[in-house]
């Protein structure tokens, strides 16, 4: 193996404390000094990651504190690629599958899509094949979900026509230990969380193994139960071998003709993009949509 030449401008030493921690401050106030807030902003803005873990704040407030110090921490959590064993056990729980069998039939697969959500209609994220498949969702809060901390609001009977979006809505407060079931064609949203705690929840999805999963061909579902194969074992390793956020971003980059390899590998990217951005007319924008179309416009200009 050839020796790597180290150029004069590089060093293998690092001194993060110099750039992340203010030196001892003058005891005497002097004209022109930065305020404590400005000083914190100076060192905070050039820090690459949170300097504290906030373990003392516990389950309901820790992420809130992390995101205050390092905006975007919430989005990195959403990109969690591996499915923890406890979530596998919940997703494949017989009691849940017994309900799902009533909704989608005896051949049951887990959808490629699951989400662990801090606070925040499913078919808007799927491809058009999802319109022919019942995708049953179980929304499970890990705390009491109330109107104060951002419970779900449903458009009751939303898969039907002739509904009034102002009158036919219902807030669904769900206690810890409860579950809310709905379909991929049921319009819903989470209302604002006006507390200083995190309203944790997980949403799990299933559809018939004999129907398309509607996920753009990016990641297969995993069979969970089968009347044709009663001895079926869930292959979680196969499921975890596909990082759906990576393949979603890759497809989004292809659609926007973005060829920058460094962007795909950026583990601190706090934007979420996907091909569903091109399904409908964009009436309101956010930084995720802006990032997607900015890259697309830049690539179009190059061509």
Secondary structure as a PSIPRED ss2 file (coil, helix, strand):
# PSIPRED VFORMAT (PSIPRED V4.0)

   1 X C   1.000  0.000  0.000
   2 X C   1.000  0.000  0.000
   3 X C   1.000  0.000  0.000
   4 X C   1.000  0.000  0.000
   5 X C   1.000  0.000  0.000
   6 X C   1.000  0.000  0.000
   7 X C   1.000  0.000  0.000
   8 X C   1.000  0.000  0.000
   9 X C   1.000  0.000  0.000
  10 X C   1.000  0.000  0.000
  11 X C   1.000  0.000  0.000
  12 X C   1.000  0.000  0.000
  13 X C   1.000  0.000  0.000
  14 X C   1.000  0.000  0.000
  15 X C   1.000  0.000  0.000
  16 X H   0.000  1.000  0.000
  17 X H   0.000  1.000  0.000
  18 X H   0.000  1.000  0.000
  19 X H   0.000  1.000  0.000
  20 X H   0.000  1.000  0.000
  21 X C   1.000  0.000  0.000
  22 X C   1.000  0.000  0.000
  23 X C   1.000  0.000  0.000
  24 X C   1.000  0.000  0.000
  25 X C   1.000  0.000  0.000
  26 X C   1.000  0.000  0.000
  27 X C   1.000  0.000  0.000
  28 X C   1.000  0.000  0.000
  29 X C   1.000  0.000  0.000
  30 X C   1.000  0.000  0.000
  31 X C   1.000  0.000  0.000
  32 X C   1.000  0.000  0.000
  33 X C   1.000  0.000  0.000
  34 X C   1.000  0.000  0.000
  35 X C   1.000  0.000  0.000
  36 X H   0.000  1.000  0.000
  37 X H   0.000  1.000  0.000
  38 X H   0.000  1.000  0.000
  39 X H   0.000  1.000  0.000
  40 X H   0.000  1.000  0.000
  41 X H   0.000  1.000  0.000
  42 X H   0.000  1.000  0.000
  43 X H   0.000  1.000  0.000
  44 X H   0.000  1.000  0.000
  45 X H   0.000  1.000  0.000
  46 X C   1.000  0.000  0.000
  47 X C   1.000  0.000  0.000
  48 X C   1.000  0.000  0.000
  49 X C   1.000  0.000  0.000
  50 X C   1.000  0.000  0.000
  51 X C   1.000  0.000  0.000
  52 X C   1.000  0.000  0.000
  53 X C   1.000  0.000  0.000
  54 X C   1.000  0.000  0.000
  55 X H   0.000  1.000  0.000
  56 X H   0.000  1.000  0.000
  57 X H   0.000  1.000  0.000
  58 X H   0.000  1.000  0.000
  59 X H   0.000  1.000  0.000
  60 X H   0.000  1.000  0.000
  61 X H   0.000  1.000  0.000
  62 X H   0.000  1.000  0.000
  63 X H   0.000  1.000  0.000
  64 X H   0.000  1.000  0.000
  65 X H   0.000  1.000  0.000
  66 X H   0.000  1.000  0.000
  67 X H   0.000  1.000  0.000
  68 X H   0.000  1.000  0.000
  69 X H   0.000  1.000  0.000
  70 X C   1.000  0.000  0.000
  71 X C   1.000  0.000  0.000
  72 X C   1.000  0.000  0.000
  73 X H   0.000  1.000  0.000
  74 X H   0.000  1.000  0.000
  75 X H   0.000  1.000  0.000
  76 X H   0.000  1.000  0.000
  77 X H   0.000  1.000  0.000
  78 X H   0.000  1.000  0.000
  79 X C   1.000  0.000  0.000
  80 X C   1.000  0.000  0.000
  81 X C   1.000  0.000  0.000
  82 X C   1.000  0.000  0.000
  83 X C   1.000  0.000  0.000
  84 X C   1.000  0.000  0.000
  85 X H   0.000  1.000  0.000
  86 X H   0.000  1.000  0.000
  87 X H   0.000  1.000  0.000
  88 X H   0.000  1.000  0.000
  89 X H   0.000  1.000  0.000
  90 X H   0.000  1.000  0.000
  91 X H   0.000  1.000  0.000
  92 X C   1.000  0.000  0.000
  93 X C   1.000  0.000  0.000
  94 X H   0.000  1.000  0.000
  95 X H   0.000  1.000  0.000
  96 X H   0.000  1.000  0.000
  97 X H   0.000  1.000  0.000
  98 X H   0.000  1.000  0.000
  99 X H   0.000  1.000  0.000
 100 X H   0.000  1.000  0.000
 101 X H   0.000  1.000  0.000
 102 X H   0.000  1.000  0.000
 103 X H   0.000  1.000  0.000
 104 X H   0.000  1.000  0.000
 105 X C   1.000  0.000  0.000
 106 X C   1.000  0.000  0.000
 107 X C   1.000  0.000  0.000
 108 X E   0.000  0.000  1.000
 109 X E   0.000  0.000  1.000
 110 X E   0.000  0.000  1.000
 111 X C   1.000  0.000  0.000
 112 X C   1.000  0.000  0.000
 113 X C   1.000  0.000  0.000
 114 X C   1.000  0.000  0.000
 115 X E   0.000  0.000  1.000
 116 X E   0.000  0.000  1.000
 117 X E   0.000  0.000  1.000
 118 X E   0.000  0.000  1.000
 119 X C   1.000  0.000  0.000
 120 X C   1.000  0.000  0.000
 121 X C   1.000  0.000  0.000
 122 X H   0.000  1.000  0.000
 123 X H   0.000  1.000  0.000
 124 X H   0.000  1.000  0.000
 125 X C   1.000  0.000  0.000
 126 X C   1.000  0.000  0.000
 127 X C   1.000  0.000  0.000
 128 X H   0.000  1.000  0.000
 129 X H   0.000  1.000  0.000
 130 X H   0.000  1.000  0.000
 131 X H   0.000  1.000  0.000
 132 X H   0.000  1.000  0.000
 133 X C   1.000  0.000  0.000
 134 X C   1.000  0.000  0.000
 135 X C   1.000  0.000  0.000
 136 X E   0.000  0.000  1.000
 137 X E   0.000  0.000  1.000
 138 X E   0.000  0.000  1.000
 139 X E   0.000  0.000  1.000
 140 X E   0.000  0.000  1.000
 141 X E   0.000  0.000  1.000
 142 X C   1.000  0.000  0.000
 143 X C   1.000  0.000  0.000
 144 X C   1.000  0.000  0.000
 145 X E   0.000  0.000  1.000
 146 X C   1.000  0.000  0.000
 147 X C   1.000  0.000  0.000
 148 X C   1.000  0.000  0.000
 149 X C   1.000  0.000  0.000
 150 X C   1.000  0.000  0.000
 151 X C   1.000  0.000  0.000
 152 X E   0.000  0.000  1.000
 153 X E   0.000  0.000  1.000
 154 X E   0.000  0.000  1.000
 155 X E   0.000  0.000  1.000
 156 X C   1.000  0.000  0.000
 157 X C   1.000  0.000  0.000
 158 X C   1.000  0.000  0.000
 159 X C   1.000  0.000  0.000
 160 X C   1.000  0.000  0.000
 161 X C   1.000  0.000  0.000
 162 X C   1.000  0.000  0.000
 163 X C   1.000  0.000  0.000
 164 X C   1.000  0.000  0.000
 165 X C   1.000  0.000  0.000
 166 X C   1.000  0.000  0.000
 167 X C   1.000  0.000  0.000
 168 X C   1.000  0.000  0.000
 169 X E   0.000  0.000  1.000
 170 X E   0.000  0.000  1.000
 171 X E   0.000  0.000  1.000
 172 X E   0.000  0.000  1.000
 173 X C   1.000  0.000  0.000
 174 X E   0.000  0.000  1.000
 175 X C   1.000  0.000  0.000
 176 X C   1.000  0.000  0.000
 177 X C   1.000  0.000  0.000
 178 X C   1.000  0.000  0.000
 179 X C   1.000  0.000  0.000
 180 X E   0.000  0.000  1.000
 181 X E   0.000  0.000  1.000
 182 X E   0.000  0.000  1.000
 183 X E   0.000  0.000  1.000
 184 X C   1.000  0.000  0.000
 185 X C   1.000  0.000  0.000
 186 X C   1.000  0.000  0.000
 187 X C   1.000  0.000  0.000
 188 X E   0.000  0.000  1.000
 189 X E   0.000  0.000  1.000
 190 X E   0.000  0.000  1.000
 191 X C   1.000  0.000  0.000
 192 X C   1.000  0.000  0.000
 193 X C   1.000  0.000  0.000
 194 X C   1.000  0.000  0.000
 195 X C   1.000  0.000  0.000
 196 X C   1.000  0.000  0.000
 197 X C   1.000  0.000  0.000
 198 X C   1.000  0.000  0.000
 199 X C   1.000  0.000  0.000
 200 X E   0.000  0.000  1.000
 201 X E   0.000  0.000  1.000
 202 X E   0.000  0.000  1.000
 203 X E   0.000  0.000  1.000
 204 X E   0.000  0.000  1.000
 205 X E   0.000  0.000  1.000
 206 X E   0.000  0.000  1.000
 207 X E   0.000  0.000  1.000
 208 X E   0.000  0.000  1.000
 209 X C   1.000  0.000  0.000
 210 X C   1.000  0.000  0.000
 211 X C   1.000  0.000  0.000
 212 X C   1.000  0.000  0.000
 213 X C   1.000  0.000  0.000
 214 X C   1.000  0.000  0.000
 215 X C   1.000  0.000  0.000
 216 X C   1.000  0.000  0.000
 217 X C   1.000  0.000  0.000
 218 X C   1.000  0.000  0.000
 219 X C   1.000  0.000  0.000
 220 X C   1.000  0.000  0.000
 221 X C   1.000  0.000  0.000
 222 X E   0.000  0.000  1.000
 223 X E   0.000  0.000  1.000
 224 X E   0.000  0.000  1.000
 225 X E   0.000  0.000  1.000
 226 X C   1.000  0.000  0.000
 227 X C   1.000  0.000  0.000
 228 X C   1.000  0.000  0.000
 229 X C   1.000  0.000  0.000
 230 X C   1.000  0.000  0.000
 231 X C   1.000  0.000  0.000
 232 X C   1.000  0.000  0.000
 233 X C   1.000  0.000  0.000
 234 X C   1.000  0.000  0.000
 235 X C   1.000  0.000  0.000
 236 X H   0.000  1.000  0.000
 237 X H   0.000  1.000  0.000
 238 X H   0.000  1.000  0.000
 239 X H   0.000  1.000  0.000
 240 X H   0.000  1.000  0.000
 241 X C   1.000  0.000  0.000
 242 X C   1.000  0.000  0.000
 243 X C   1.000  0.000  0.000
 244 X H   0.000  1.000  0.000
 245 X H   0.000  1.000  0.000
 246 X H   0.000  1.000  0.000
 247 X H   0.000  1.000  0.000
 248 X H   0.000  1.000  0.000
 249 X H   0.000  1.000  0.000
 250 X H   0.000  1.000  0.000
 251 X H   0.000  1.000  0.000
 252 X H   0.000  1.000  0.000
 253 X H   0.000  1.000  0.000
 254 X H   0.000  1.000  0.000
 255 X H   0.000  1.000  0.000
 256 X C   1.000  0.000  0.000
 257 X C   1.000  0.000  0.000
 258 X C   1.000  0.000  0.000
 259 X C   1.000  0.000  0.000
 260 X C   1.000  0.000  0.000
 261 X H   0.000  1.000  0.000
 262 X H   0.000  1.000  0.000
 263 X H   0.000  1.000  0.000
 264 X H   0.000  1.000  0.000
 265 X C   1.000  0.000  0.000
 266 X C   1.000  0.000  0.000
 267 X C   1.000  0.000  0.000
 268 X C   1.000  0.000  0.000
 269 X C   1.000  0.000  0.000
 270 X C   1.000  0.000  0.000
 271 X C   1.000  0.000  0.000
 272 X C   1.000  0.000  0.000
 273 X C   1.000  0.000  0.000
 274 X C   1.000  0.000  0.000
 275 X H   0.000  1.000  0.000
 276 X H   0.000  1.000  0.000
 277 X H   0.000  1.000  0.000
 278 X H   0.000  1.000  0.000
 279 X C   1.000  0.000  0.000
 280 X C   1.000  0.000  0.000
 281 X C   1.000  0.000  0.000
 282 X C   1.000  0.000  0.000
 283 X C   1.000  0.000  0.000
 284 X C   1.000  0.000  0.000
 285 X C   1.000  0.000  0.000
 286 X C   1.000  0.000  0.000
 287 X H   0.000  1.000  0.000
 288 X H   0.000  1.000  0.000
 289 X H   0.000  1.000  0.000
 290 X H   0.000  1.000  0.000
 291 X H   0.000  1.000  0.000
 292 X H   0.000  1.000  0.000
 293 X H   0.000  1.000  0.000
 294 X H   0.000  1.000  0.000
 295 X H   0.000  1.000  0.000
 296 X H   0.000  1.000  0.000
 297 X H   0.000  1.000  0.000
 298 X H   0.000  1.000  0.000
 299 X H   0.000  1.000  0.000
 300 X H   0.000  1.000  0.000
 301 X H   0.000  1.000  0.000
 302 X H   0.000  1.000  0.000
 303 X C   1.000  0.000  0.000
